[in-house]
Amino acid sequence: MKPRTGFRGNKSALPSKPCAACGLPMTWRRSWARNWDEVKYCSNACRNRKASGG
């Protein structure tokens, strides 16, 4: 049997940063792996809220 490597469910070991719109912490996601430095918002709702100025 091949041993498992990589993420094993310990989210505290993943990097995080605050959302630019709401300030809540965002934890790293696999889908953000390529552009983690450019990720600013935790959701589309926050992105739209920040763009509209509210």
Backbone as JSON, one array per atom type, in Angstrom:
{
  "sequence": "MKPRTGFRGNKSALPSKPCAACGLPMTWRRSWARNWDEVKYCSNACRNRKASGG",
  "N": [[0.83, -1.17, 0.0], [0.55, 2.21, -0.82], [1.95, 4.99, 0.86], [0.15, 7.86, 2.04], [0.56, 11.24, 1.03], [1.02, 14.79, 1.55], [-1.7, 17.06, 2.19], [-3.42, 16.39, 5.16], [-5.72, 16.98, 6.54], [-5.17, 18.86, 8.5], [-5.91, 21.88, 9.04], [-4.83, 24.04, 10.36], [-2.21, 24.18, 9.66], [-2.16, 25.28, 7.17], [-1.63, 28.2, 5.09], [-3.03, 31.47, 5.76], [-4.96, 34.49, 5.26], [-6.38, 37.81, 5.67], [-9.6, 38.74, 4.33], [-10.05, 41.32, 1.93], [-12.39, 42.79, 1.87], [-14.29, 42.02, 3.93], [-12.73, 41.26, 6.07], [-12.55, 38.8, 7.33], [-10.75, 35.78, 8.07], [-9.14, 34.04, 5.42], [-8.55, 30.78, 4.44], [-6.0, 28.97, 2.8], [-6.72, 27.47, -0.32], [-6.86, 24.67, -2.52], [-7.63, 25.33, -5.12], [-6.73, 27.91, -5.26], [-4.02, 27.74, -5.47], [-2.2, 28.41, -7.56], [-2.4, 31.19, -7.76], [-2.26, 32.42, -5.21], [-1.07, 34.71, -4.09], [-2.38, 36.78, -5.4], [-5.01, 36.58, -4.6], [-7.63, 38.24, -3.06], [-10.19, 38.46, -2.01], [-12.7, 36.69, -0.16], [-14.97, 35.66, -1.29], [-17.33, 35.81, -4.06], [-19.33, 37.58, -3.4], [-18.09, 39.34, -1.59], [-16.18, 40.4, -3.33], [-17.83, 41.77, -5.15], [-19.06, 43.6, -3.4], [-16.89, 45.16, -2.56], [-16.1, 46.27, -5.01], [-18.29, 47.84, -5.61], [-18.11, 49.74, -3.74], [-19.34, 49.61, -1.3]],
  "CA": [[0.0, 0.0, 0.0], [1.33, 3.44, -0.96], [1.64, 5.96, 1.92], [-0.43, 9.13, 1.6], [1.38, 12.42, 1.27], [0.31, 16.05, 1.37], [-2.66, 17.53, 3.18], [-4.06, 15.31, 5.92], [-6.83, 17.5, 7.33], [-4.73, 19.81, 9.52], [-6.06, 23.2, 8.44], [-4.03, 25.04, 11.05], [-0.91, 24.24, 9.01], [-2.3, 25.97, 5.89], [-1.53, 29.66, 5.22], [-4.28, 32.22, 5.71], [-4.84, 35.94, 5.23], [-7.71, 38.41, 5.79], [-10.32, 39.21, 3.15], [-9.93, 42.77, 1.8], [-13.69, 43.42, 2.01], [-14.95, 41.76, 5.2], [-11.73, 41.09, 7.12], [-12.51, 37.45, 7.86], [-9.58, 35.04, 7.58], [-9.31, 33.08, 4.32], [-7.56, 29.73, 4.48], [-5.54, 28.54, 1.49], [-7.47, 26.41, -1.01], [-6.12, 24.09, -3.64], [-7.96, 26.06, -6.34], [-5.99, 29.16, -5.24], [-2.59, 27.41, -5.38], [-1.41, 29.11, -8.58], [-2.46, 32.64, -7.63], [-2.54, 32.76, -3.81], [-0.63, 36.08, -3.82], [-3.33, 37.73, -5.98], [-6.34, 36.4, -4.0], [-7.91, 39.33, -2.11], [-11.53, 38.36, -1.47], [-13.08, 35.34, 0.23], [-16.12, 35.2, -2.07], [-17.81, 36.73, -5.09], [-20.12, 38.61, -2.72], [-17.13, 40.34, -1.09], [-15.59, 41.06, -4.48], [-18.84, 42.71, -5.66], [-19.25, 44.63, -2.39], [-15.73, 46.05, -2.6], [-16.12, 46.97, -6.3], [-19.37, 48.84, -5.61], [-17.78, 50.78, -2.76], [-20.15, 49.51, -0.09]],
  "C": [[0.89, 1.25, 0.0], [0.96, 4.42, 0.16], [1.1, 7.26, 1.33], [0.51, 10.27, 1.92], [0.52, 13.66, 1.08], [-0.65, 16.36, 2.5], [-3.38, 16.37, 3.84], [-5.15, 15.84, 6.85], [-6.44, 18.48, 8.4], [-4.76, 21.22, 8.94], [-5.24, 24.28, 9.13], [-2.64, 25.18, 10.43], [-0.97, 24.98, 7.67], [-2.17, 27.49, 6.08], [-2.91, 30.31, 5.16], [-3.96, 33.71, 5.67], [-6.24, 36.54, 5.27], [-8.29, 38.82, 4.44], [-10.26, 40.74, 3.12], [-11.26, 43.48, 2.03], [-14.27, 43.25, 3.42], [-13.98, 41.55, 6.36], [-11.67, 39.71, 7.73], [-11.32, 36.69, 7.3], [-9.96, 34.06, 6.48], [-8.21, 32.06, 4.45], [-7.26, 29.29, 3.05], [-6.4, 27.4, 0.96], [-6.66, 25.91, -2.19], [-6.39, 24.85, -4.94], [-7.23, 27.42, -6.42], [-4.48, 28.95, -5.27], [-1.75, 28.23, -6.35], [-1.36, 30.61, -8.36], [-2.78, 33.11, -6.21], [-2.14, 34.2, -3.49], [-1.62, 37.12, -4.35], [-4.73, 37.62, -5.37], [-6.55, 37.47, -2.93], [-9.24, 39.15, -1.39], [-11.91, 36.92, -1.2], [-14.21, 34.79, -0.62], [-16.46, 36.21, -3.16], [-18.62, 37.86, -4.47], [-19.21, 39.72, -2.19], [-16.48, 41.09, -2.24], [-16.56, 42.1, -5.03], [-19.07, 43.87, -4.69], [-18.11, 45.64, -2.43], [-15.72, 46.88, -3.89], [-17.18, 48.07, -6.32], [-19.13, 49.94, -4.58], [-18.56, 50.66, -1.47], [-19.59, 48.57, 0.83]]
}
